[in-house]
Amino acid sequence: MADYRFLFVCTGNTCRSPMAEALARDILVDQLNVSVASAGVFAGDGAPASPEAVEALREQGLDLTNHRSTALTPELIAAADQIYTMTESHRRAVLDQAPEAEVKAQRLDPEADISDPFGGPLPVYMETAAQIRRALESRLKEQHT
């Protein structure tokens, strides 16, 4: 059972938040008692990750082929110790469902929203993955200092 739970949130849970989940899992591979999940504020349950997201992470040695989308719920919010959203509007959507989550819900990149690559070509997804990795490395360093 995990002692610390991260939740990553985007819109449909097929691009940004699954990439963040897989990248965080990769970065935290040696951390015991940490779990990582993702969800979407407008996600249906069960959709696969977008082909471009799968390919962008495959190029980093990570596998998203088994990902299936999950809708954001108050239960997921309550179970998370830290929630990172891709945009400020996602953070507000989290707080609309659970105002008490204010202390644990933050944008992954505090400087800027992480743009949605949906519908773009593979290089856009690769840049989004790089932006997510940079933000994750910064945020996770904060968690351990």
N, C-alpha and C positions, 0 to 999 in steps of 0.2 A: 504494500500500500504506500502511495506517495505521501511524503510529508509536505511537499510544496508543489502547487499546481499552477502552471501557466496556461492561459487561454488567449489565443490570437483570434481577432475578429475582423472580418471584412464584409463585403456585400453578399456574395453568393456562395462563398466558401468553396470556390473552384480554382482560384488563382492565388491571390496574395496571402490569405491566411493559411492555406495548406502549405505554400512555400515557406512561410514563416515557421510553421509547425515543424516541417522537416529540417529546416536549417537550424532551428533551436535544438532539436533532438540531436543533430550532428555536433553542434557546439557543446552541448551538455552531456555528451556520451559518457563521460567519466563521473558524472554527478549521480550519486545514489539518492534514492527517495525523492526524485523530481519527476513529475509527469507533465506532458505537453499535449494540448488539444487545440482544435480550432473550430470555429462556427461562423455562420453568416447571418447578418441581420435580416436578409431577405432570401435566405437559402431554403430550398426544398431539401428533404432528406434523401440521400442516396445517389446524387449526381457525381460522376467521376471528375477528377481534376481536369482542367482544360489540357488538350494535347500539347500546347506550347509550354504550359507550366511543367508538365511531365518532362518534356525535352530539355527545358532550361535547367532543371535540377539533375537530369540524367547526366548532363555535361559536367556536373559537379560531383558525380558519383552517388547521387541520392535517388531514391525510387519513390515516385508518387503514384504508381499505377494502381495501388490498392486503396487509395484515398476515396472516400465517399462523403459527400457534403452532409453537414449537420446544421439544423436551424438553431439559432441562439435562443436559449430559454432562461427563465429566472433560475432554474436549478443549476444550469451550467455556470451562470454568473456567481451564484452563491458558493459553488464548490471550488471556484478559482481563488487562489491567493493573490495572483497578479494577472491583470487583463491588459493586453496591449492591442490597441485598435490601429487600423491602417489610416484612418482619417478622423478628424474632429467630429464629423457627422456620425461616424460609427460609435465614437465615445458617447455622444449624446443619445444614440439609440440604446446603448447599454444602460445608461442612466434612466432612460424612459421606462425600461423594464424593472430596474432595480436602483432607485436613487441612493440607497445605502452603499452602493459600489463605488461611489465617488473617490474614496481614498485609494482604491486599487485599480481603477481604470484610467489608463493614460494612452496617448498616442505613442506608437512604437518609435517614431522619429519625432522628438519634441520640436524640431525645427520646421518640419514640413509634412504635409500629408503624403502618403505613398500612393502615387497615381495608379489607377486601375489599368492594367495592360490588356484587359479583355478585348478581343477583336484585333489586337495589334499583331505585328509579325514577331517571330522568335527573338530578334535582337531587343525588342522592347521588353519582353519577358525576362531576358537575361539581365538587362539593366535594372529592372524591378527587383529581381532576385539579389543583385549586387547591393542595391540600396537597402533591402531588408537585412542582408547579412551585416552590413556596416552598422545599421541601427541596433540590431540584436547584440553584436559584439559590444557596443557601447552600453546598452541597457543591462546586459548580463554582467558586465564589469561593475556597474553601479550596485547590483544585487550582492556582490561578493566583496565590497570594500567597506 
